[in-house]
Amino acid sequence: MDFANNPSFIRQGPHPAVRLALCALLSIALLIGDSRFGLLEHIREALSVALYPVQRAVNVPFAGARHAIDFFTAQAELKSENDALKSQRLRMSAQLARLATVEREYRELRQLNELKSSRAEGGQLAEVLYTGRDPFSYKLIIDKGEDAQIRPGQPVIDSQGLIGQVTRVQPLTAEVTLIIDKNHMVPVMIERTGARAILYGYGGGVEVRYLPSHADVQEKDLLVTSGIDDLYPAGLPVARIGKIERNTGATFARLTTSVIAGVQQSRFVLVLNPKQHVPPRPPAPDAQPPRSTE
């Protein structure tokens, strides 16, 4: 650059080379003085305090962007974790329901096995496959049939009491008519007194009919099979007496009864073997007259 052609008011002060040398010497002196004696420490502190608002203002957009990114990232992670927890809860609920079902079935099977061992007539365990297709009748289909020597008329019980009887047999399955069916009757007796009666199904429940008003019957009395027929063994729990109504002048008492067995809940049942009929003892042969001796 030609400084000779510059205006006179610009060409004031020392030569630029001299100024450069002076600045360099001043910088070196400041560096040495600051490093040895800390001459600029207070100046730096003052400048940092003065420039702090500027730094904050410059960092605000970057900090806001960083916080926004962290927020949306945390939201995505929380949503993913929440979805995973929901799926896990559904799986655990399903497993818990299956476990409860298996536990209930195991308990039923254990009770039926104990009942089978305690019954003199014995029986066969069967699983309920499905209910009858007729909505106006109460029947069950079990997985035992002619292949298991099942015959019509055999009583069917669960761990609580009488359910019904086998009414139809197929090669691999059998049909069980429940005691709550409207065409079903069971000879029963009041366990406490031994008074006999007939329990009728009416399509969804059972009731005792034609019991005299003066009969000795109380609420919560247990009705068991009487054993006077040729089908049910004596002593099987059937129903329990609820409310009793004795109207003045009425011939028969009106009883409300409830079934004890799980006629529509049991998964496994016990088909009792038919009664073993003891053949009558043949009469003793007539005594022959003694031979006469001549």
PATOR-625773 format. One line per 5 residues: number of its first residue (from 1); their letters; for each residue x, y, z of N, C-alpha, C, O. Coordinates in pm, whole numbers, plus 50000, padded with zeros to 5 digits. Layout:
<drenpas>
NUM) a) X Y Z X Y Z X Y Z X Y Z | ...
</drenpas>
This chain:
<drenpas>
1) mdfan) 50086 49880 50000 50000 50000 50000 50090 50124 50000 50185 50133 50077 | 50058 50218 49916 50141 50339 49902 50091 50442 50001 49990 50508 49977 | 50164 50455 50114 50125 50551 50216 50163 50695 50175 50116 50792 50235 | 50246 50705 50076 50289 50840 50034 50177 50917 49971 50173 51039 49979 | 50085 50846 49907 49974 50911 49838 49854 50933 49928 49756 50991 49884
6) npsfi) 49860 50887 50056 49747 50907 50147 49739 51052 50189 49839 51123 50190 | 49618 51097 50224 49604 51234 50273 49685 51255 50400 49723 51161 50469 | 49710 51380 50426 49796 51412 50540 49730 51380 50673 49799 51349 50770 | 49597 51389 50679 49531 51364 50809 49531 51216 50843 49508 51179 50958 | 49555 51127 50742 49563 50985 50771 49704 50950 50814 49723 50865 50900
11) rqgph) 49802 51014 50756 49940 50984 50785 49981 51055 50912 50063 51147 50909 | 49921 51012 51028 49954 51069 51158 50004 50959 51248 49963 50844 51229 | 50087 50985 51341 50139 50889 51435 50257 50813 51378 50308 50843 51270 | 50301 50711 51458 50420 50635 51415 50391 50551 51290 50277 50539 51244 | 50495 50496 51241 50486 50412 51123 50413 50281 51162 50428 50235 51275
16) pavrl) 50335 50221 51072 50267 50096 51108 50359 49986 51157 50321 49909 51245 | 50477 49977 51102 50570 49874 51148 50607 49896 51293 50621 49802 51372 | 50622 50029 51327 50656 50059 51466 50540 50024 51557 50559 49970 51666 | 50418 50056 51510 50301 50022 51592 50287 49871 51610 50252 49825 51718 | 50313 49796 51504 50308 49651 51514 50408 49598 51615 50378 49509 51693
21) alcal) 50527 49654 51612 50630 49609 51704 50591 49642 51847 50611 49562 51939 | 50534 49765 51866 50492 49804 52000 50379 49712 52051 50381 49671 52167 | 50284 49681 51966 50173 49591 52007 50226 49453 52042 50182 49391 52139 | 50322 49405 51962 50378 49274 51990 50451 49273 52124 50438 49179 52203 | 50528 49381 52149 50600 49388 52276 50502 49399 52393 50523 49339 52499
26) lsial) 50392 49477 52372 50293 49492 52478 50222 49359 52507 50195 49326 52623 | 50193 49286 52405 50128 49155 52422 50218 49059 52498 50174 48986 52587 | 50346 49059 52461 50440 48969 52528 50452 49008 52674 50459 48922 52762 | 50455 49141 52698 50468 49186 52836 50345 49148 52918 50357 49103 53032 | 50227 49165 52858 50105 49127 52929 50100 48977 52957 50061 48935 53065
31) ligds) 50141 48896 52859 50143 48752 52879 50236 48714 52992 50202 48632 53078 | 50355 48774 52991 50450 48739 53096 50400 48789 53231 50408 48718 53331 | 50349 48913 53233 50301 48968 53360 50180 48891 53415 50168 48873 53536 | 50089 48846 53324 49971 48773 53370 50008 48634 53420 49954 48585 53519 | 50105 48571 53347 50141 48436 53388 50223 48436 53516 50215 48341 53594
36) rfgll) 50304 48542 53537 50390 48546 53656 50321 48613 53774 50333 48567 53888 | 50249 48721 53748 50197 48803 53857 50044 48813 53860 49988 48874 53951 | 49972 48752 53757 49826 48757 53756 49771 48897 53740 49674 48934 53806 | 49835 48977 53651 49793 49116 53635 49652 49128 53577 49582 49225 53609 | 49609 49035 53495 49481 49047 53425 49369 48964 53490 49262 48950 53432
41) ehire) 49393 48909 53607 49293 48822 53671 49165 48898 53701 49055 48851 53673 | 49180 49017 53759 49062 49097 53793 48990 49144 53668 48868 49153 53664 | 49069 49174 53565 49008 49219 53439 48926 49107 53378 48815 49130 53329 | 48981 48985 53379 48907 48870 53325 48778 48846 53404 48674 48818 53345 | 48787 48858 53537 48666 48837 53617 48559 48941 53584 48441 48909 53573
46) alsva) 48602 49065 53570 48507 49171 53536 48446 49148 53399 48326 49164 53380 | 48530 49110 53302 48478 49082 53168 48382 48963 53168 48281 48965 53098 | 48415 48857 53247 48326 48741 53250 48190 48777 53310 48087 48728 53265 | 48192 48865 53413 48065 48909 53473 47987 48994 53373 47865 48981 53361 | 48058 49079 53303 47992 49166 53206 47937 49088 53086 47832 49121 53032
51) lypvq) 48010 48986 53046 47967 48909 52928 47875 48792 52961 47825 48726 52869 | 47850 48763 53092 47765 48649 53129 47624 48657 53069 47575 48558 53016 | 47557 48774 53076 47424 48779 53012 47427 48749 52864 47337 48687 52808 | 47536 48796 52800 47548 48770 52656 47563 48619 52631 47502 48564 52539 | 47646 48552 52714 47662 48407 52701 47529 48333 52724 47495 48241 52650
56) ravnv) 47455 48377 52826 47325 48313 52853 47230 48332 52737 47159 48240 52696 | 47230 48453 52684 47141 48481 52571 47179 48398 52449 47092 48352 52375 | 47309 48379 52428 47353 48299 52314 47319 48151 52335 47286 48081 52240 | 47328 48104 52462 47305 47962 52490 47158 47923 52503 47123 47805 52499 | 47071 48025 52519 46929 47994 52538 46870 47913 52423 46806 47811 52449
61) pfaga) 46888 47951 52296 46830 47869 52187 46883 47726 52186 46807 47631 52165 | 47015 47712 52209 47071 47577 52208 47018 47494 52326 46988 47376 52309 | 47008 47556 52445 46955 47484 52561 46809 47446 52540 46767 47335 52574 | 46730 47540 52483 46589 47508 52455 46576 47393 52357 46493 47305 52375 | 46658 47394 52253 46653 47284 52156 46692 47152 52220 46632 47048 52193
66) rhaid) 46796 47158 52307 46840 47036 52374 46731 46982 52468 46707 46861 52473 | 46665 47072 52541 46557 47029 52630 46439 46972 52551 46378 46874 52593 | 46408 47032 52439 46298 46982 52356 46330 46841 52304 46244 46753 52304 | 46455 46823 52259 46495 46690 52210 46487 46587 52323 46439 46476 52304 | 46536 46628 52443 46530 46535 52558 46386 46503 52595 46354 46389 52629
71) fftaq) 46298 46604 52588 46158 46582 52624 46092 46482 52529 46028 46386 52573 | 46108 46504 52399 46044 46414 52303 46106 46274 52308 46037 46174 52288 | 46236 46269 52336 46300 46138 52350 46246 46063 52472 46218 45944 52466 | 46232 46138 52584 46178 46076 52706 46033 46032 52685 45993 45926 52733 | 45954 46114 52612 45815 46077 52585 45809 45949 52502 45727 45861 52531
76) aelks) 45892 45938 52402 45893 45817 52318 45934 45695 52400 45876 45587 52386 | 46037 45713 52487 46080 45601 52570 45971 45560 52669 45949 45441 52693 | 45903 45660 52728 45795 45629 52823 45680 45559 52753 45623 45465 52808 | 45646 45602 52634 45537 45537 52560 45574 45393 52526 45492 45301 52539 | 45698 45374 52481 45742 45238 52450 45741 45150 52576 45698 45035 52571
81) endal) 45790 45205 52687 45790 45129 52812 45649 45101 52861 45621 44992 52912 | 45559 45200 52845 45420 45181 52886 45353 45072 52803 45279 44989 52856 | 45378 45073 52672 45321 44969 52586 45375 44831 52624 45301 44732 52626 | 45504 44825 52655 45561 44696 52696 45501 44648 52827 45473 44529 52842 | 45480 44740 52922 45419 44702 53049 45275 44657 53032 45230 44563 53098
86) ksqrl) 45202 44724 52944 45064 44682 52917 45059 44542 52857 44977 44459 52897 | 45147 44516 52761 45153 44383 52702 45190 44278 52806 45133 44169 52810 | 45287 44312 52891 45326 44218 52996 45213 44194 53095 45193 44081 53141 | 45138 44299 53129 45026 44283 53221 44919 44193 53160 44862 44108 53229 | 44891 44211 53031 44792 44125 52966 44838 43979 52965 44759 43888 52990
91) rmsaq) 44967 43959 52936 45019 43822 52937 45011 43762 53077 44974 43646 53093 | 45048 43842 53177 45043 43791 53314 44899 43763 53359 44874 43668 53432 | 44804 43847 53314 44664 43824 53348 44615 43694 53285 44546 43615 53349 | 44653 43672 53158 44613 43549 53092 44675 43428 53161 44608 43326 53181 | 44803 43438 53198 44868 43328 53267 44805 43303 53403 44790 43189 53445
96) larla) 44768 43411 53472 44704 43396 53602 44568 43329 53589 44531 43244 53671 | 44493 43367 53485 44362 43304 53462 44379 43156 53431 44304 43072 53482 | 44478 43123 53347 44502 42982 53315 44547 42906 53440 44506 42792 53462 | 44630 42969 53522 44675 42905 53645 44559 42879 53739 44550 42773 53801 | 44468 42977 53751 44351 42958 53837 44263 42845 53784 44210 42767 53863
101) tvere) 44247 42837 53652 44166 42729 53593 44231 42594 53619 44163 42499 53656 | 44363 42586 53598 44433 42459 53620 44425 42419 53768 44406 42302 53800 | 44438 42517 53857 44430 42487 54000 44290 42436 54037 44276 42342 54115 | 44188 42499 53981 44051 42455 54011 44027 42315 53956 43966 42232 54024 | 44074 42286 53833 44057 42153 53775 44134 42049 53857 44085 41938 53879
106) yrelr) 44255 42084 53900 44332 41991 53982 44260 41960 54112 44256 41846 54157 | 44202 42063 54172 44129 42043 54297 44008 41952 54275 43979 41865 54356 | 43936 41975 54163 43820 41890 54131 43864 41744 54111 43801 41652 54164 | 43971 41725 54035 44018 41588 54009 44062 41520 54138 44033 41402 54159 | 44132 41593 54223 44177 41532 54349 44057 41493 54435 44056 41384 54492
111) qlnel) 43958 41580 54444 43840 41549 54524 43763 41431 54465 43713 41346 54538 | 43753 41428 54332 43682 41316 54270 43757 41184 54289 43695 41080 54310 | 43889 41189 54282 43967 41067 54306 43948 41018 54449 43934 40898 54472 | 43948 41110 54545 43923 41070 54683 43783 41015 54699 43762 40917 54771 | 43686 41078 54631 43549 41029 54638 43535 40892 54574 43464 40805 54624
116) kssra) 43604 40873 54462 43601 40743 54395 43657 40634 54485 43603 40523 54490 | 43764 40666 54556 43825 40566 54645 43735 40535 54764 43736 40424 54818 | 43656 40636 54805 43572 40615 54922 43439 40546 54890 43375 40491 54979 | 43398 40546 54763 43271 40485 54726 43290 40336 54706 43385 40292 54640 | 43200 40259 54763 43212 40113 54752 43184 40067 54610 43245 39971 54563
121) eggql) 43091 40136 54541 43055 40091 54406 43156 40133 54301 43156 40079 54190 | 43245 40230 54334 43345 40273 54237 43283 40354 54125 43162 40378 54124 | 43365 40394 54031 43316 40472 53918 43429 40509 53824 43543 40465 53841 | 43396 40591 53724 43492 40633 53624 43491 40785 53613 43386 40848 53608 | 43611 40842 53611 43624 40986 53592 43597 41020 53447 43639 40948 53356
126) aevly) 43527 41131 53424 43495 41176 53289 43505 41327 53284 43487 41396 53384 | 43534 41377 53166 43543 41522 53145 43422 41569 53066 43378 41503 52972 | 43369 41684 53107 43255 41742 53036 43307 41809 52909 43392 41898 52913 | 43254 41764 52794 43297 41820 52666 43219 41946 52630 43279 42048 52595 | 43088 41938 52639 43005 42054 52607 42864 42027 52658 42832 41917 52701
131) tgrdp) 42781 42130 52653 42642 42117 52697 42555 42077 52579 42595 42088 52463 | 42435 42030 52611 42344 41990 52505 42302 42107 52418 42305 42222 52460 | 42264 42075 52294 42229 42180 52198 42086 42229 52214 42052 42337 52165 | 42003 42152 52282 41864 42193 52302 41857 42297 52413 41892 42266 52527 | 41814 42422 52384 41811 42524 52489 41704 42500 52595 41707 42564 52700
136) fsykl) 41609 42410 52568 41500 42385 52663 41526 42262 52750 41440 42224 52829 | 41640 42201 52736 41676 42087 52820 41814 42113 52880 41891 42194 52829 | 41843 42043 52987 41970 42061 53058 42046 41929 53055 42020 41838 53134 | 42141 41923 52960 42216 41799 52940 42364 41834 52921 42399 41945 52880 | 42449 41736 52954 42593 41747 52934 42641 41631 52850 42583 41522 52854
141) iidkg) 42747 41654 52775 42811 41547 52698 42948 41524 52760 43028 41616 52772 | 42974 41399 52799 43102 41363 52861 43183 41277 52765 43130 41225 52667 | 43312 41263 52794 43403 41195 52702 43416 41045 52727 43515 40985 52688 | 43319 40985 52791 43319 40841 52812 43190 40786 52751 43083 40845 52765 | 43203 40669 52683 43087 40609 52620 43091 40458 52629 43136 40400 52728
146) edaqi) 43045 40396 52523 43044 40249 52522 43184 40191 52534 43202 40081 52586 | 43283 40266 52485 43420 40215 52494 43466 40203 52639 43555 40123 52669 | 43405 40280 52730 43440 40276 52872 43335 40199 52953 43332 40209 53076 | 43248 40122 52884 43145 40041 52950 43038 40125 53022 42976 40079 53118 | 43018 40247 52974 42913 40332 53031 42778 40282 52982 42762 40247 52865
151) rpgqp) 42680 40280 53072 42546 40232 53039 42443 40337 53081 42467 40411 53176 | 42330 40344 53010 42225 40437 53051 42176 40407 53192 42166 40291 53233 | 42146 40512 53265 42097 40499 53400 42202 40515 53508 42166 40525 53625 | 42329 40519 53474 42432 40533 53576 42429 40673 53637 42419 40771 53563 | 42438 40684 53770 42440 40816 53834 42570 40889 53804 42675 40828 53787
156) vidsq) 42560 41021 53799 42675 41106 53773 42684 41209 53886 42586 41278 53915 | 42800 41220 53949 42818 41312 54061 42944 41394 54038 43028 41361 53954 | 42956 41503 54115 43083 41575 54123 43129 41572 54268 43077 41495 54348 | 43226 41653 54302 43282 41648 54438 43183 41698 54544 43205 41676 54663 | 43073 41765 54502 42977 41819 54597 42853 41732 54613 42797 41722 54722
161) gligq) 42810 41670 54506 42688 41591 54516 42640 41543 54380 42717 41539 54284 | 42512 41507 54374 42453 41447 54254 42433 41552 54145 42386 41663 54172 | 42469 41515 54022 42450 41602 53906 42334 41553 53820 42249 41632 53778 | 42331 41423 53794 42226 41369 53708 42252 41223 53682 42312 41153 53763 | 42206 41176 53566 42226 41037 53528 42248 41027 53379 42206 41113 53302
166) vtrvq) 42316 40921 53339 42341 40896 53198 42210 40852 53133 42144 40760 53182 | 42172 40917 53024 42046 40884 52956 42068 40834 52813 41979 40771 52756 | 42183 40861 52756 42210 40813 52621 42359 40788 52608 42441 40867 52657 | 42394 40678 52540 42535 40641 52529 42571 40626 52381 42499 40561 52305 | 42681 40685 52343 42737 40673 52209 42869 40594 52220 42917 40569 52331
171) pltae) 42926 40556 52108 43051 40478 52116 43162 40547 52196 43234 40480 52270 | 43176 40680 52182 43286 40750 52249 43239 40856 52348 43320 40910 52422 | 43112 40885 52351 43059 40988 52441 42929 40938 52503 42874 40835 52464 | 42883 41014 52600 42756 40982 52666 42685 41112 52702 42749 41215 52727 | 42553 41104 52705 42471 41221 52740 42422 41206 52883 42370 41102 52923
176) vtlii) 42440 41313 52960 42399 41315 53101 42285 41416 53115 42300 41533 53081 | 42172 41370 53165 42060 41459 53195 42074 41510 53337 42084 41431 53431 | 42074 41640 53352 42095 41702 53483 41969 41694 53567 41858 41684 53514 | 41985 41700 53697 41870 41692 53787 41783 41816 53778 41670 41815 53828 | 41832 41924 53717 41750 42044 53702 41666 42041 53575 41591 42135 53549
181) dknhm) 41678 41934 53496 41596 41921 53376 41450 41900 53417 41422 41837 53519 | 41358 41953 53336 41217 41948 53374 41159 41807 53371 41053 41783 53428 | 41226 41714 53308 41175 41577 53300 41247 41483 53396 41240 41361 53382 | 41317 41539 53494 41398 41455 53582 41339 41453 53723 41293 41556 53774 | 41341 41336 53786 41294 41319 53924 41396 41236 54001 41458 41145 53947
186) vpvmi) 41413 41270 54128 41507 41199 54214 41438 41167 54346 41389 41258 54412 | 41433 41041 54387 41381 41008 54520 41482 41052 54627 41598 41012 54625 | 41436 41135 54718 41525 41191 54821 41463 41169 54958 41349 41126 54972 | 41542 41201 55058 41492 41202 55195 41562 41313 55272 41673 41353 55237 | 41497 41362 55374 41557 41464 55460 41656 41393 55550 41619 41304 55627
191) ertga) 41781 41432 55542 41886 41361 55615 41862 41365 55765 41892 41269 55835 | 41809 41474 55815 41791 41490 55959 41682 41399 56014 41696 41346 56124 | 41575 41378 55939 41460 41302 55990 41438 41170 55918 41373 41080 55972 | 41491 41157 55796 41467 41037 55719 41335 41039 55642 41300 40939 55579 | 41261 41151 55646 41134 41160 55573 41164 41161 55424 41251 41234 55378
196) raily) 41090 41079 55347 41114 41065 55205 41026 41160 55125 40917 41198 55167 | 41078 41198 55007 41005 41287 54916 41060 41266 54776 41152 41187 54755 | 41002 41338 54681 41048 41334 54543 41092 41474 54504 41021 41572 54524 | 41213 41481 54448 41269 41608 54402 41251 41617 54251 41296 41530 54177 | 41185 41723 54206 41155 41741 54065 41240 41855 54008 41258 41958 54073
201) gyggg) 41289 41834 53888 41352 41944 53815 41246 42021 53738 41150 41963 53687 | 41264 42151 53730 41166 42231 53657 41230 42316 53547 41169 42412 53500 | 41352 42281 53506 41418 42356 53400 41497 42473 53455 41456 42588 53441 | 41611 42443 53516 41694 42548 53576 41707 42537 53726 41790 42606 53785 | 41627 42454 53791 41632 42437 53935 41556 42313 53977 41511 42235 53892
206) vevry) 41543 42294 54107 41474 42177 54161 41375 42222 54268 41390 42329 54327 | 41275 42138 54292 41177 42168 54398 41119 42038 54451 41112 41937 54380 | 41078 42042 54576 41011 41929 54639 40861 41953 54631 40811 42056 54674 | 40791 41857 54576 40644 41868 54563 40576 41765 54652 40632 41662 54689 | 40454 41799 54685 40365 41706 54755 40421 41664 54891 40401 41550 54934
211) lpsha) 40489 41755 54958 40533 41729 55095 40425 41783 55189 40391 41901 55180 | 40370 41701 55277 40261 41747 55365 40301 41868 55447 40417 41883 55486 | 40204 41954 55474 40231 42077 55550 40280 42048 55691 40355 42126 55748 | 40237 41935 55747 40277 41903 55884 40411 41830 55890 40453 41789 55999 | 40478 41812 55778 40604 41738 55777 40711 41812 55857 40716 41935 55859
216) dvqek) 40796 41735 55922 40905 41792 56001 41020 41829 55907 41106 41747 55877 | 41020 41954 55863 41124 42003 55773 41162 42143 55818 41076 42222 55857 | 41291 42174 55811 41342 42303 55854 41431 42362 55745 41479 42292 55656 | 41452 42492 55755 41543 42557 55662 41686 42502 55680 41729 42471 55791 | 41755 42491 55569 41893 42440 55561 41901 42289 55583 42010 42234 55599
221) dllvt) 41786 42220 55584 41791 42074 55587 41852 42022 55458 41829 42076 55350 | 41930 41915 55471 41997 41855 55356 41911 41742 55300 41864 41656 55374 | 41893 41745 55167 41822 41637 55098 41925 41546 55033 42011 41592 54958 | 41915 41418 55061 42006 41318 55003 41922 41211 54935 41803 41197 54960 | 41988 41136 54848 41917 41028 54780 41873 40924 54883 41948 40889 54975
226) sgidd) 41752 40876 54864 41696 40781 54962 41742 40638 54936 41747 40556 55028 | 41776 40608 54810 41821 40473 54778 41710 40372 54762 41737 40252 54750 | 41581 40417 54763 41472 40320 54752 41446 40279 54607 41377 40181 54580 | 41502 40357 54513 41485 40319 54372 41596 40222 54333 41676 40181 54417 | 41599 40188 54209 41699 40093 54161 41811 40164 54085 41880 40103 54004
231) lypag) 41829 40294 54113 41924 40373 54035 42030 40440 54122 42149 40413 54106 | 41987 40527 54213 42082 40607 54290 42116 40538 54422 42026 40491 54491 | 42244 40531 54456 42281 40481 54589 42238 40579 54697 42228 40699 54672 | 42212 40529 54813 42163 40614 54922 42273 40706 54973 42391 40672 54972 | 42231 40825 55018 42323 40916 55085 42393 41017 54999 42477 41091 55050
236) lpvar) 42362 41026 54869 42427 41127 54785 42363 41264 54810 42241 41277 54799 | 42442 41367 54844 42383 41500 54863 42322 41551 54733 42382 41539 54626 | 42202 41607 54743 42132 41652 54623 42099 41801 54632 42136 41878 54542 | 42031 41842 54739 41987 41982 54748 41974 42020 54895 41984 41937 54985 | 41953 42150 54915 41935 42200 55050 41807 42285 55055 41778 42362 54963
241) igkie) 41733 42267 55164 41607 42340 55182 41636 42487 55209 41723 42521 55289 | 41560 42574 55141 41571 42716 55166 41450 42767 55243 41434 42738 55361 | 41368 42842 55175 41250 42901 55239 41136 42800 55243 41117 42723 55149 | 41059 42800 55353 40945 42709 55371 40819 42793 55390 40815 42883 55474 | 40716 42762 55311 40587 42832 55322 40480 42729 55355 40458 42633 55280
246) rntga) 40413 42750 55467 40301 42665 55508 40175 42752 55515 40156 42827 55611 | 40091 42741 55415 39967 42818 55412 39857 42745 55487 39843 42623 55477 | 39781 42820 55560 39670 42761 55636 39568 42702 55539 39525 42769 55445 | 39532 42580 55562 39436 42512 55477 39496 42442 55358 39427 42365 55291 | 39625 42467 55328 39689 42400 55215 39734 42261 55257 39779 42240 55370
251) tfarl) 39721 42168 55166 39757 42030 55196 39907 42010 55197 39961 41934 55279 | 39976 42079 55105 40120 42057 55091 40195 42187 55122 40146 42297 55097 | 40316 42169 55176 40404 42284 55201 40478 42321 55074 40503 42237 54987 | 40512 42448 55065 40588 42496 54948 40731 42523 54992 40756 42603 55082 | 40825 42453 54927 40966 42460 54968 41050 42522 54856 41030 42493 54738
256) ttsvi) 41142 42606 54896 41243 42657 54803 41372 42580 54827 41423 42576 54939 | 41425 42518 54722 41544 42434 54735 41652 42482 54638 41623 42543 54535 | 41775 42454 54673 41889 42489 54587 41978 42368 54571 42003 42294 54666 | 42026 42348 54450 42113 42234 54419 42249 42253 54484 42302 42365 54487 | 42305 42146 54535 42437 42153 54601 42549 42137 54499 42648 42211 54503
261) agvqq) 42536 42043 54407 42642 42015 54311 42652 42128 54208 42558 42205 54188 | 42768 42135 54144 42788 42234 54038 42737 42182 53905 42816 42148 53817 | 42605 42177 53891 42546 42114 53773 42586 42183 53644 42588 42121 53537 | 42620 42311 53652 42658 42384 53531 42796 42447 53543 42831 42534 53463 | 42876 42403 53642 43010 42457 53658 43119 42351 53654 43233 42382 53618
266) srfvl) 43088 42229 53690 43192 42127 53705 43252 42091 53569 43181 42077 53469 | 43384 42076 53568 43456 42035 53447 43475 41884 53442 43477 41824 53334 | 43489 41823 53559 43508 41679 53568 43399 41619 53656 43356 41680 53754 | 43356 41499 53622 43250 41431 53696 43292 41286 53718 43387 41236 53658 | 43217 41222 53807 43240 41080 53838 43113 41004 53804 43007 41029 53860
271) vlnpk) 43126 40910 53711 43014 40825 53671 43019 40700 53760 43108 40617 53746 | 42921 40689 53850 42920 40575 53942 42878 40448 53870 42794 40451 53780 | 42937 40339 53912 42899 40211 53856 42758 40174 53901 42716 40213 54010 | 42685 40101 53819 42549 40063 53860 42550 39974 53983 42650 39910 54016 | 42436 39971 54049 42425 39889 54169 42449 39742 54135 42405 39692 54031
276) qhvpp) 42517 39677 54222 42540 39534 54207 42426 39459 54278 42414 39462 54400 | 42347 39394 54200 42234 39319 54257 42283 39184 54309 42346 39107 54237 | 42251 39159 54432 42289 39031 54492 42181 38930 54456 42065 38949 54492 | 42215 38826 54387 42112 38728 54350 42050 38665 54473 42119 38640 54572 | 41921 38638 54467 41857 38578 54585 41914 38440 54614 41952 38365 54524
281) rppap) 41920 38412 54740 41975 38283 54783 41876 38173 54748 41758 38183 54782 | 41921 38070 54681 41828 37961 54644 41774 37893 54768 41845 37877 54867 | 41649 37853 54762 41591 37786 54879 41661 37655 54907 41710 37587 54817 | 41664 37621 55033 41728 37495 55072 41646 37379 55020 41523 37382 55027 | 41710 37279 54969 41635 37164 54918 41555 37097 55029 41600 37088 55144
286) daqpp) 41439 37050 54993 41355 36982 55091 41428 36861 55148 41497 36787 55077 | 41410 36844 55275 41474 36728 55341 41408 36599 55294 41286 36584 55301 | 41487 36510 55249 41435 36380 55202 41406 36291 55322 41480 36291 55420 | 41299 36216 55313 41267 36127 55426 41375 36023 55445 41434 35976 55347 | 41400 35986 55565 41505 35883 55589 41464 35748 55529 41347 35711 55527
291) rste) 41562 35680 55482 41536 35548 55425 41499 35449 55534 41556 35446 55643 | 41407 35374 55501 41366 35271 55598 41458 35150 55585 41496 35109 55475 | 41491 35097 55695 41579 34981 55696 41493 34858 55725 41415 34852 55820 | 41512 34768 55645 41437 34641 55663 41522 34542 55739 41478 34429 55764
</drenpas>
